[in-house]
């Protein structure tokens, strides 16, 4: 058994094994592998897709779910420490799935807990299960992971999904295009990471002129909850809006991904475009999270 806190906790081989498992579960999604297992789903930060897809995955695997989706209704609101909360919940469950607003909280929880911890997002840091479902979506739509060009658009500074995806796709000779306003550029530590690996990347501020050669167009929302200054948020919140006209010039194989929720960065008319894949991407999350759960528990 092992925890999944950062995508770097999985080797390249483990990533590929997990994607193969996800494919197995897509073909046969109802299996009684978690019979008599209890999974704690504890979300200190709001979530729709991640929480529900994890809980759907547990139910399809025959397990039981306990937990909370609002820490205001727990002893955390009374001042209980994260250490005490995790220590207590680990007594009740065989696995903990946790989202927290503080970076590093999931790593801390994994060091305290006597059962595996899956990080469902910690602040602006990492979101490894989203990364694996993104990679499953990329592999399904492109038929491969190697030698692709991925354009990442929007909030690249605080966007934990792009940080994790960058690190995972660096195994596969990916070329990256970073499209963001100056205030939300990809942090320097991730660019240094690519430099050390000798991988190509470029930085841009305009959307429409820089997506034509992409195989994957990864859109993200500007996250209001990460801004301490709302005036700064208002300045950049609608800076990029993807339209069908912009997609006309793109490659035939390109797919538009988005971790969701969407605000205004993708025009709703794009939803019917065959290049849009974000709702199917969300469905892929159930199969991928089934694979992650069974793998970290040592059941597959």
N, C-alpha and C positions, 0 to 999 in steps of 0.2 A: 504494500500500500504506500502511496506517496501523495503529497499535496501538489496542487497546481496553482501557484501564486503568480508567477511570471511565465511568459511563453518560453523563456530561457530555461525553465525547469524541465522542458521536454527537448530531447535531442532531435535532430532531423529525422532519424529513424522512428522515434516515438511519435512525431507529428504525422508521418506517413502512415504508421500503424493506426493511429486514431482516425485518420481520414478513411482508411479502408474499413474500419469498424463502423463508421458513420454510414458508409454505403451499404454494409450488411443490414444495419438497422432500418435504413430507408426501404429496403426490400422486404423486411420482416419486422415491423415496428412494435409488435406486441409480444413481449417475452417475459417470463416470470423469473428473471434473474435475481431481482432484489427481494424475493419472498422473505419475509421476517426481518427485513432491513428497514431502519428508520433514518430518514435524511432530514437534517435541520436546515431550513431555508430562512436565513436571517438577513433582512435588508434594512440597514440603517439609513438608506437613501432611496428615493422613489425609483420604481422600475415597473415597466409593463412587460415587454418582450422577454427580457432576461429571466425575470422571476417566473413568469408563467411558462416559458419554454422549459426551464429547469424542472419545474413541478410537473409539467406534462411528461417530461422524460422519465421522472421517477415513477409516475403512475403507470406509464406504458411498460415499465420494467417490473411492475408488481410490487413496488415499495410503498412506504407510507411517508407522508410529509408532515413535519411540525415546523413551527417558526412564527415569524412576524414580518409584516411589510411596513410597519411604522414603529420606530423605537419609542415614540411618545407614549405608547401603550405598554411599555416594559419598565423594568426597574432601572434602566438607563436614565429615565426621566427623574429618578430619585437620587441619582448620583452614583450608581453602580459603575465600577470601572470596567473597561473592555476585558481586562484580565479575568475578573470574576465572572463576567457574562460568558466568556468562551469556556472557562473551566467548568462552569455549571452545565452549559449546553452539551459539551463533550461527554458528560455523564449520561445524557439521554439519547444520543444519536450515534450512528455508525459513520456519518459523514456530515460535514458542515459546508454549506454553500453560503458565502457571505459577500454582501456589498457594503462598502463603507465610504464615507466622504473624505476620510483622511488618508493621504498617501502613506503606504507602508503598514496600514492597519492589518491587511490580510497576511503579510509576512509575519507580523507580530503574533497574530492569532495562530498561525501554523506552528510557531515555536512553542506556544502554550498548550495547544490542543493535543490530546492523546489519540484523536481520530483525524483522518485527512481533511484538509481544507481546500476548497475550490474558490478562487478569487473571482467574484462576479463583478469586479470593478472597484478600484480603490482610488478615489479622487481623480486626478489627471494623470495617474501613473500607468496602470496596466489593466487589460481586460482580455485575458488569454482565451476564454471560451468563445468570445466574439471573434477573436483572431482565427481560431480553428474553424468556425463556421464560415468565415469569410474565405478561408483557403479552400474549404470544401466547395463553396460556390464558384470560386475561380477555377478550380480543377474541373468541375462539372461543365462549366460554360466554355472553357478554353481547351479542354482535353489534356492539359498539362499545367505544370507550375513553373517550368524552366523558361528563362529568356523572354519574359514578358515585360511590357512597359505599363506601369501603374501610375496614373495621375491622381494625387491626393489633393482634395480641394476643401478649403474652408478654415476651420479652427485646428490648425496643426500644432499650436502651442499647448493647448490644454486637452486636446483630443486623445484620450487614452487608447482608443481603438486604432488610430493611425500609428501610434508609437509601437504597440504590440505587433501590428501587421508588418511594419517596416522590419522589425527584428526577425520575425519568422520568415518573411519572404527573402531576406538576405541570404538564406541557404540556397536560393535557386537562381542566382545571377540575374536578379531583377534590376531594371532601370526605373528610377523614380523621377516623377515630376511633381514638385511641390508648388501648389498654387494657393497663395494666401496673402492677405494684406500685411503690411509691415509689422503691425501689432501682434499678428498671430502666426508668424513664421515658425517652421519646424525648429525646435530647440537645438542648440549647437552640439549637444552631446550625441544626438542621433546622427547628425551630419558627420561628426568625427568618427562615429561607429562605422558609417559607410565608407569613409575615407580609408580607414584601416583595412577594410576588406577589399578596397579597390573597386567598389561598385559606383556606377554612374548615377548622378542626380543633377537636376537643375531646378532653379527657383524662379518663380514668376508671380506677377500680381494680377495679370489679366486672365480671364477664364476662356473666352471664346477662341482665342488664337493659339491655345496651347494644349488642346485635347485631341487634335486630329490624328495623332499617331499612337494614342493610348489603346491598350487592349482591355484595361479595366479603368473605369472612371469612378473613383471612390469619393463620394460627396459626404460632407459632414455639416452639421448645423453649428452655428456660433452659439456657444453654451452660456446662457445668461447667468447660470448659477456659479460659474467660475470667475465672474467679474466682481470685484469689490467696488468699482466705479461704474454705475449704470450709464453715465454719459459716454464712457468708452464703448460700452456694449451697443448703445443706440447708434453710434457712429459706424459700426462695422456689421451690424446684424443682418442687413440685406445686401451685402456687398456682392454676392454671387447668387444668381438665379439661373438654373439650367433650364433651357427651353428646347422644344423639338427642332427649332431652326438651327440651334448650335449643334445638334446631333446629326444633322444632314451631312455634314462634312467629315464625320468620324468614320473609322474603319467598320466594315460590315460585322465583324466579330465582337465589337466592343460591347461590354455590359456595364450598366450603371448600378453600382452598389451603394448602399447607405445603411449605417448601423441603426438608424431610426432612433427616436422620433424625428420626423421632418417638421420643419417650421415653414419656411418660405423658399428654401434654397433649391428646390426642384418644383417647377411648375406642375400643377396637377394634370395637365394635358399630357405630360411625359409618361404618366402611368400606363397608358395604352400603347406606348411605343414598344416594339419588340426588343429594343435595346435596354429597356428598364427591367431590372431583375430584383429589386430590393424587397418585394413582398415574398417572392420565392426564397430569397436569401434568408428571410426571417423564419420560414418553414424549415429550412435546412438546419436551423439552430436546434430543433428538437432532436434530430438524428445525431447531430454532432455532440450534443450534451449527453445523450444516452451513451455514446462512445466514451466520452470523458469520464463519466461516473463509473462505468464498469471497469475502465482501465485503472483509474486511481485506486479502486477498491480491490484490484487484483482478481477480478471475476472474469475478465476477458483477456 
